[in-house]
Amino acid sequence: NECFGNLSKRFVNFCVNALEVEHIKAGTVFVHRGDESKYVFILASGDVRLYMNARNGNGNENRNELKQVQVGEIFGESDFILDLPARTEMKVQSPSCVLKLGRETYLKYHRETWLRPFSDYIVDSGICVIARCLEGVNFFSTLDEEQLLTAASLFRAIHARKDDVIIKEGDKGDSLLVLSNGEVVVTTKAVEGSFAVEITRMSPGCVFGELSLVKEDHHRLATVIASRDSVLFELRRDRFAEFLETAEHIHTKLERAINTQSAIVNVAKNIPFFESVAAHKLHLLRTVSYVKRYANGTTLLRQGGQNDTFYILQEGELQLFIDDVLVETIMKKGTYFGEMSLLSNEGTASATIKVSSSEGAACFECSRKDFKALFLTEPGVLAEIEMRLLGNKSELRHILSHPKSKEVFVKHCEKEYASENVEFWLSVKKFRSLESQLNQAFLSKEAKAATRKKLLEKYGKLIYEKFVANNSNQMINIDSQERSELIKAFESGKLDFSMFNRAQQEIYALMQTDNYSRFKESITFHKLLSSLNLYKRMSKRKVNIMQEHILPISRQAMSSSLNESNSLSGAKILEHRASVF
């Protein structure tokens, strides 16, 4: 073996004495996948094969031969040095002799001159495994081979058993992790807070926790749990600081990327509909968005031309033209455009938009695919787009689905001393959302059933006592038979998440003909529409066409918003490039 070729005979004897000899019969599997890696091996004679399980297209695992070990070859060294469970099965094909170095012996003698070549080889093997994993990580991709190996040497391997908590939401973060093998599930606390809701699952190559490397006060934004036995490589902040002494440009690149992601969220706060978008989707937005700068005079959209991008203005000035006539100058940070062509079947832009500032302009951008995955199940997003289309023909469902307009309408109802109606409607909406959150909860079947019972009793009772019971403080005006059925349900304890549905529909109809009809005549309503920046000079035909495209999607999203299941599942189809947990 090359590790021992340059050693004196005396040192070779030391090595021989340190190694255990094992003769193994043909057909014997002497290491199974998942076994503790107690030894590193050298094949002295015979035939040993390594096997690894791989998932096929159906999600099932197949046992594939990885390699045939050559006589004199070292094997099992990566798992041994990284202290990981064996990732391969080791099987003897014909009678073989294997030399073994145990962990206790290695730890005792690895610094000795006679074992140093062997020790260095084992360590380098582990580093190479980590380096190959890091090649696919964005901010390590510019490193040359030497820098990559240096960075890899700072990582440590972590083996997470199924159901182990790797990162806990709210904890202070101090490390970056790369998933090398296995799968993890990302969860966040439900709105109600007593259980965790699954956001997505991450596969090998995904990175999370990079904010922790440059922000000392960063707290984890989600919980990460191993959904099956997994291997991760961890880089702690203190060790990363050591590396930056020799690779400052990596720190600059990482910090620039993180600042860009933070800026996306800050700009998004200027967009009203983002107030209703789940927090985890805003964090996903910053992982799929990118910043692009444009020189003065650049055409971003051309009327009638194809467009596959959603834009948010970060800085600069733009001009909007319709039929070659200047309609508007756009200067407000957070102004978005391109959404109409992403929603229509034709995919064509309804206006021309050019950069008009001498210093150019910068926009955050994301693709059609990511825009749809993030926002087409968000009723607040679709409500704003429809309100910008319809103007004073907007419906009550739009008002109640959009955060800014909902707030204005609630204040209007308070002035009319009719706040109990809208408060009841919104309370039932939130109550029904608990069911879908519970359906996506990261809980056992038994735990879900117990949590369901508690939620029904706690929140159902709050709505009942406040709005329905005969002695309630804010009694709503509903049909007497409906009230009697609700009273009977509570007295019998037969509760479910849909028990207020008919009452909610009745109150909606009442608000539609009463409170909302007066709201539409108010100055407040017209100020609201003005603040949403209605689409300029759009023909009635164009409005009708867009309504045909958007209406089915919008009605489905707003109907689903009563249980809000789509707001979580929509994010799952995103292709994760990175994460910020």
C-alpha positions in Angstrom: 0.0 0.0 0.0 1.2 3.5 -1.0 0.7 4.8 2.6 3.4 2.4 3.9 5.7 2.3 0.9 8.3 4.8 2.2 8.3 3.6 5.8 11.3 1.8 7.3 11.0 -1.9 8.1 10.8 -1.0 11.8 7.9 1.4 11.2 6.1 -1.1 9.0 6.3 -3.6 11.8 4.7 -1.1 14.1 1.8 -0.7 11.6 1.4 -4.4 11.2 1.1 -4.8 15.0 -1.5 -2.1 15.1 -3.7 -3.8 12.5 -6.1 -6.6 13.2 -6.3 -9.5 10.7 -9.6 -11.1 9.8 -10.3 -14.0 7.4 -13.8 -13.9 6.0 -15.8 -16.6 4.2 -17.3 -16.1 0.8 -20.8 -14.6 0.8 -20.4 -12.9 4.2 -21.7 -9.3 4.6 -19.3 -8.1 7.2 -20.5 -4.4 7.2 -24.2 -3.5 6.8 -25.5 0.0 5.9 -26.1 1.9 9.1 -23.6 -0.1 11.1 -21.3 1.9 13.4 -18.0 2.7 11.5 -15.6 1.1 14.0 -12.8 0.2 11.5 -11.0 1.3 8.4 -10.0 -1.6 6.2 -7.2 -2.7 3.8 -7.9 -5.7 1.5 -4.9 -8.1 1.9 -6.3 -10.8 -0.5 -9.5 -12.0 -2.0 -12.6 -10.2 -3.5 -14.7 -7.6 -1.6 -17.5 -5.6 -3.2 -19.2 -2.5 -2.0 -22.9 -1.9 -2.5 -25.1 1.1 -2.0 -28.9 1.6 -2.1 -30.2 4.1 -4.6 -33.8 5.3 -5.1 -35.4 4.6 -8.5 -38.1 6.6 -10.2 -40.8 5.1 -8.1 -39.1 6.1 -4.9 -38.1 2.5 -4.0 -34.5 1.6 -3.1 -32.4 -0.7 -5.3 -29.2 -2.3 -4.2 -26.4 -1.4 -6.6 -22.8 -2.5 -6.8 -20.6 0.5 -6.2 -17.2 -0.9 -6.8 -14.9 -3.9 -6.5 -12.1 -3.3 -3.9 -8.6 -3.9 -5.2 -6.0 -5.8 -3.2 -4.0 -3.3 -1.1 -6.8 -0.7 -1.3 -8.0 1.1 1.8 -11.8 1.3 2.1 -14.4 2.5 4.6 -12.1 5.4 5.5 -14.5 8.3 4.8 -17.2 7.0 7.1 -14.6 6.1 9.7 -12.9 9.5 9.9 -16.3 11.4 9.7 -17.7 9.1 12.4 -20.7 8.3 10.3 -22.8 5.1 10.1 -21.6 3.0 7.2 -23.1 4.2 3.9 -22.2 1.1 2.0 -22.7 -2.6 2.4 -19.4 -4.6 2.3 -19.7 -8.2 1.1 -17.0 -10.9 0.4 -17.4 -12.6 -2.9 -14.6 -15.2 -2.4 -12.6 -16.1 0.7 -10.7 -12.9 1.7 -8.2 -11.6 4.2 -8.9 -8.1 5.6 -6.7 -5.9 7.8 -8.5 -3.6 10.2 -7.5 -0.5 12.1 -9.9 0.1 15.1 -11.0 3.5 16.3 -9.4 3.2 19.7 -6.0 2.3 18.2 -6.3 5.1 15.6 -7.0 7.7 18.3 -4.1 6.4 20.4 -1.4 6.4 17.6 -2.6 8.6 14.7 0.0 11.3 15.5 2.9 8.8 15.6 5.4 9.0 12.7 4.8 5.4 11.7 1.0 5.9 11.4 1.0 9.5 10.1 0.9 8.6 6.3 -2.1 6.3 6.9 -3.7 8.9 9.2 -3.2 11.7 6.7 -4.7 9.6 3.9 -7.9 8.9 6.0 -8.3 12.5 6.9 -7.8 13.7 3.3 -10.5 11.2 2.2 -13.0 12.7 4.6 -12.2 16.2 3.5 -12.6 15.2 -0.2 -16.1 13.9 0.6 -17.0 17.3 2.1 -15.3 19.3 -0.7 -17.3 17.4 -3.4 -20.5 18.3 -1.5 -19.5 22.0 -1.2 -18.9 22.3 -5.0 -22.6 22.7 -5.5 -23.0 25.4 -2.8 -23.3 28.8 -4.4 -20.9 30.9 -2.4 -18.2 28.2 -2.4 -18.4 27.6 -6.2 -15.7 30.2 -7.0 -13.1 28.6 -4.9 -10.2 26.8 -6.5 -9.4 23.2 -5.5 -6.9 24.2 -2.7 -9.3 26.7 -1.2 -12.2 24.3 -1.4 -10.2 21.6 0.5 -9.2 24.2 3.1 -12.9 25.2 3.6 -13.9 21.5 3.7 -11.4 20.8 6.4 -13.3 23.2 8.7 -16.5 21.3 8.5 -17.6 18.5 10.8 -19.9 15.7 9.9 -23.2 15.2 11.8 -25.3 12.1 11.7 -28.9 12.8 12.4 -31.2 9.9 13.2 -34.8 9.9 12.0 -36.9 12.5 13.9 -33.8 14.2 15.3 -34.2 18.0 15.6 -31.3 19.6 13.7 -32.3 23.3 14.0 -35.0 24.7 16.3 -37.1 27.8 15.3 -36.2 30.7 17.5 -32.8 29.4 18.6 -29.7 31.6 18.1 -27.9 30.4 15.0 -24.1 29.9 14.8 -23.6 27.5 11.9 -24.2 26.7 8.3 -25.3 23.2 7.4 -25.1 21.3 4.1 -27.3 18.2 3.6 -25.1 15.5 2.2 -27.3 12.4 2.5 -30.9 11.7 3.5 -33.8 14.1 3.8 -35.0 16.8 6.2 -38.4 18.3 6.8 -38.7 22.1 7.4 -41.5 23.2 9.8 -42.7 26.4 11.3 -45.1 27.2 14.1 -48.8 27.3 13.1 -50.6 30.7 13.4 -52.3 29.3 16.5 -48.8 28.3 17.8 -49.5 25.0 19.6 -48.1 22.8 16.8 -45.7 22.8 13.8 -46.7 22.9 10.2 -44.6 21.3 7.5 -43.4 23.8 4.9 -41.2 21.7 2.6 -38.7 18.8 2.5 -35.1 19.3 1.5 -32.9 16.8 -0.4 -29.1 16.4 -0.6 -27.2 19.5 -1.7 -29.5 21.9 0.1 -27.9 24.5 2.4 -29.4 26.2 5.4 -28.2 28.6 8.1 -25.9 30.7 6.0 -27.2 33.9 7.7 -25.6 32.6 10.9 -22.1 32.9 9.5 -22.2 36.6 9.2 -25.0 37.7 11.6 -24.2 37.1 15.3 -27.7 38.0 16.4 -29.5 35.8 13.9 -32.2 33.5 15.2 -33.4 30.4 13.3 -36.5 31.1 11.2 -37.8 27.5 11.1 -37.3 24.1 12.6 -35.4 21.4 10.6 -36.0 17.8 11.5 -34.5 14.6 9.9 -37.3 12.8 8.2 -35.0 9.8 7.8 -31.4 9.0 8.8 -29.3 11.8 7.3 -25.7 13.1 7.1 -25.0 16.8 7.3 -21.8 18.8 7.2 -21.6 21.7 9.7 -19.5 24.8 9.6 -19.5 26.9 12.8 -19.1 30.7 12.7 -15.8 30.7 14.7 -14.2 28.2 12.3 -15.5 30.1 9.3 -13.8 33.3 10.7 -10.5 31.4 10.5 -11.0 30.6 6.9 -11.9 34.1 5.9 -8.4 35.2 6.9 -7.2 33.5 3.7 -10.4 33.9 1.6 -11.8 37.4 2.2 -13.6 37.4 -1.1 -15.9 34.6 0.1 -17.0 36.7 3.0 -17.7 39.6 0.7 -19.7 37.4 -1.7 -21.7 35.8 1.1 -22.4 39.1 2.8 -23.5 40.6 -0.5 -25.9 37.7 -1.2 -27.4 37.9 2.3 -27.8 41.7 2.1 -29.5 41.3 -1.3 -31.9 38.7 0.2 -32.7 41.0 3.1 -33.3 43.9 0.7 -35.9 41.9 -1.2 -37.9 41.4 2.0 -37.6 45.1 2.9 -38.8 46.2 -0.5 -41.6 43.7 -0.4 -42.9 45.4 2.8 -43.8 48.4 0.6 -46.3 46.2 -1.4 -49.7 45.9 0.4 -50.5 42.4 -0.6 -47.3 41.0 0.9 -48.7 41.8 4.3 -51.0 38.8 3.8 -48.3 36.4 2.5 -47.1 33.9 4.9 -43.7 34.7 6.4 -42.0 31.6 5.1 -43.0 32.5 1.6 -41.3 35.9 1.9 -38.1 34.0 2.9 -38.6 31.7 -0.1 -39.0 34.7 -2.3 -35.6 35.9 -1.4 -34.1 32.5 -2.2 -35.6 32.4 -5.7 -35.2 36.2 -6.6 -32.2 37.9 -8.0 -31.2 41.5 -8.5 -30.5 42.8 -12.0 -29.3 46.2 -13.0 -30.3 48.0 -16.2 -28.7 51.0 -18.0 -30.7 54.1 -18.9 -32.9 53.5 -22.0 -33.2 49.7 -21.6 -36.6 48.3 -22.4 -37.7 45.8 -19.8 -41.1 45.1 -21.2 -42.4 45.7 -24.7 -46.1 46.0 -25.4 -47.3 42.8 -27.1 -44.0 41.0 -26.5 -43.6 37.9 -24.5 -42.7 38.1 -20.8 -41.8 35.4 -18.3 -40.5 37.6 -15.4 -42.1 39.3 -12.4 -40.3 42.6 -11.5 -40.1 44.7 -8.3 -38.4 48.1 -8.6 -35.6 48.4 -6.1 -34.1 51.7 -7.2 -34.2 54.1 -10.2 -36.9 55.5 -12.4 -39.0 53.8 -15.1 -41.5 55.1 -17.7 -44.6 53.2 -18.8 -45.9 53.6 -22.3 -49.2 52.3 -23.9 -49.5 52.6 -27.6 -46.3 54.6 -27.6 -47.8 57.3 -25.4 -46.2 58.0 -22.0 -48.7 57.2 -19.3 -46.8 57.2 -16.1 -43.3 57.6 -14.6 -42.6 55.0 -12.0 -40.3 56.0 -9.1 -41.7 54.3 -6.0 -39.6 51.5 -4.5 -41.6 48.3 -4.4 -43.7 49.0 -7.5 -44.2 45.7 -9.2 -45.0 44.9 -12.9 -45.0 42.0 -15.3 -47.7 40.1 -13.3 -50.4 40.5 -16.0 -48.5 38.6 -18.6 -47.6 35.9 -16.1 -51.3 35.4 -15.4 -52.6 35.5 -19.0 -52.6 32.6 -21.4 -50.9 34.7 -24.1 -48.0 35.7 -21.8 -47.8 39.1 -23.6 -47.0 42.5 -21.9 -49.9 45.0 -21.8 -47.5 48.0 -21.8 -43.9 49.0 -22.6 -41.6 49.8 -19.7 -38.2 51.5 -20.1 -35.5 52.7 -17.7 -35.5 56.5 -17.7 -33.0 57.5 -14.9 -29.5 58.5 -15.9 -27.9 56.2 -13.3 -30.0 53.2 -14.5 -32.4 51.1 -12.4 -32.3 47.9 -10.4 -35.1 45.3 -10.1 -35.7 42.2 -8.1 -36.9 39.5 -10.4 -38.3 36.0 -10.3 -39.4 33.6 -13.0 -43.0 32.7 -14.1 -42.7 29.3 -12.5 -41.6 30.7 -9.1 -44.2 33.5 -9.2 -47.0 31.0 -9.7 -45.7 28.6 -7.1 -45.5 31.4 -4.5 -48.4 33.6 -5.2 -51.2 32.0 -7.3 -52.6 30.4 -4.1 -52.5 33.7 -2.2 -55.9 35.4 -2.1 -54.4 38.7 -1.1 -52.2 38.8 -4.2 -55.0 38.0 -6.6 -57.4 40.3 -4.8 -55.0 43.3 -5.4 -54.6 42.4 -9.0 -58.3 42.1 -9.6 -59.0 45.4 -7.7 -56.5 47.2 -9.9 -58.4 45.8 -12.9 -61.9 46.3 -11.7 -61.6 49.6 -9.8 -65.0 50.6 -8.4 -66.5 47.3 -9.6 -64.5 45.4 -7.0 -66.4 43.0 -4.9 -66.6 42.4 -1.1 -64.6 39.2 -1.5 -61.7 41.3 -2.8 -61.9 43.7 0.1 -61.9 40.9 2.7 -59.0 39.1 1.1 -56.7 42.1 0.8 -54.9 43.2 4.0 -55.0 47.0 3.4 -58.6 47.1 2.1 -59.8 44.8 4.9 -58.4 47.1 7.5 -60.1 50.1 5.9 -63.5 48.2 5.7 -63.3 47.1 9.3 -62.9 50.8 10.4 -65.9 51.7 8.1 -68.0 49.0 9.8 -67.0 50.3 13.3 -68.2 53.8 12.3 -71.6 52.3 11.3 -71.7 50.4 14.7 -71.7 47.1 12.7 -68.3 45.7 13.5 -69.7 42.5 14.9 -70.5 41.3 11.4 -67.1 41.7 9.8 -65.4 40.5 13.1 -67.5 37.3 13.1 -66.7 36.7 9.4 -63.0 37.1 9.9 -63.0 35.0 13.1 -64.7 32.1 11.3 -62.1 32.4 8.4 -59.3 32.1 10.9 -61.1 29.3 12.7 -61.4 27.3 9.5 -57.8 27.9 8.7 -56.8 25.9 11.7 -58.1 22.7 10.2 -55.8 22.9 7.1 -52.9 23.9 9.2 -53.6 20.9 11.4 -53.8 18.6 8.2 -50.2 19.7 7.4 -49.0 19.5 11.0 -45.9 17.5 11.7 -47.7 15.3 14.3 -48.7 11.7 14.7 -52.2 10.6 13.8 -53.1 10.3 17.5 -51.6 13.7 18.4 -53.5 15.4 15.5 -56.8 14.0 16.8 -56.1 15.3 20.3 -55.0 18.7 19.0 -58.1 18.9 16.8 -60.4 18.3 19.8 -58.6 21.1 21.8 -58.7 23.6 18.9 -62.4 23.0 18.3 -63.3 23.4 22.0 -61.1 26.4 22.6 -61.6 28.5 19.5 -65.1 27.3 18.6 -66.2 28.2 22.1 -64.7 31.7 21.8 -66.7 32.5 18.6 -69.8 30.9 19.9 -69.8 32.9 23.2 -68.8 36.2 21.6 -71.2 36.2 18.5 -73.8 33.4 18.7 -75.0 32.6 22.3 -78.1 34.3 23.5 -76.2 36.3 26.0 -73.2 37.1 23.8 -71.7 40.7 23.8 -71.6 41.1 20.0 -74.6 38.9 18.9 -74.9 38.7 15.1 -78.2 38.8 13.3 -78.6 35.3 11.8 -81.6 33.0 11.1 -83.2 31.7 14.4 -83.0 28.1 13.2 -79.3 28.4 12.4 -78.7 29.9 15.9 -80.7 27.0 17.5 -78.6 24.4 15.6 -75.4 26.0 16.7 -76.6 26.1 20.3 -77.6 22.4 20.1 -74.1 21.5 18.6 -72.3 23.2 21.5 -74.6 21.7 24.2 -74.0 18.2 22.7 -70.3 18.7 22.1 -70.6 17.7 18.4 -68.2 20.3 17.0 -66.4 20.6 13.7 -64.5 23.2 11.8 -67.4 23.8 9.3 -70.1 24.4 11.9 -70.2 28.2 11.4 -70.2 28.0 7.5 -73.9 28.8 6.9 -73.9 31.6 9.5 -70.8 33.1 7.8 -72.4 33.0 4.4 -75.5 34.7 5.8 -73.4 37.4 7.4 -71.5 37.9 4.1 -74.8 38.4 2.2 -75.9 40.9 4.8 -72.6 42.9 4.6 -72.7 42.8 0.8 -76.1 44.5 0.5 -75.7 46.7 3.6 -72.3 47.8 4.8 -70.4 47.3 1.5 -72.9 49.1 -0.7 -72.4 52.2 1.5 -68.6 51.7 1.7 -68.4 51.8 -2.1 -70.0 55.3 -2.1 -67.5 56.7 0.4 -64.5 58.8 -0.1 -62.4 56.2 1.8 -63.2 53.6 -0.8 -62.0 55.8 -3.7 -58.8 56.8 -1.8 -58.2 53.0 -1.3 -58.5 52.4 -5.0 -56.2 55.3 -5.8 -53.5 54.0 -3.4 -53.5 50.6 -5.3 -52.4 52.3 -8.5 -55.1 51.0 -10.9 -54.0 49.8 -14.3 -53.9 52.7 -16.7 -55.8 53.0 -20.0 -56.7 49.3 -20.1 -59.4 48.6 -22.7 -62.7 47.1 -21.6 -61.9 44.1 -23.8 -58.5 43.6 -22.2 -60.1 43.8 -18.7 -62.6 41.2 -19.7 -60.0 38.9 -21.1 -57.8 39.2 -17.9 -60.9 38.6 -15.8 -61.6 35.4 -17.6 -58.1 34.2 -16.9 -57.9 35.4 -13.3 -61.4 34.8 -12.0 -61.3 31.0 -11.7 -57.9 31.1 -10.0 -59.0 33.9 -7.7 -62.3 32.3 -6.7 -60.5 29.1 -5.9 -57.8 30.8 -3.9 -60.2 33.0 -2.0 -62.4 30.0 -1.3 -59.4 28.0 -0.1 -58.3 31.0 2.0 -61.1 29.9 4.4 -58.8 27.0 5.3 -55.6 28.4 3.8 -54.2 25.0 2.9 -52.8 26.2 -0.4 -50.7 28.9 1.2 -48.4 26.2 2.5 -48.6 23.6 -0.2 -47.9 26.1 -3.0 -44.4 26.6 -1.6 -43.6 22.9 -1.7 -43.4 22.8 -5.4 -40.6 25.4 -5.4 -37.2 24.1 -6.5 -35.0 25.0 -3.5 -31.7 26.6 -4.5 -30.9 27.5 -0.9 -32.6 28.3 2.4 -32.3 30.8 5.2 -33.2 28.7 8.2 
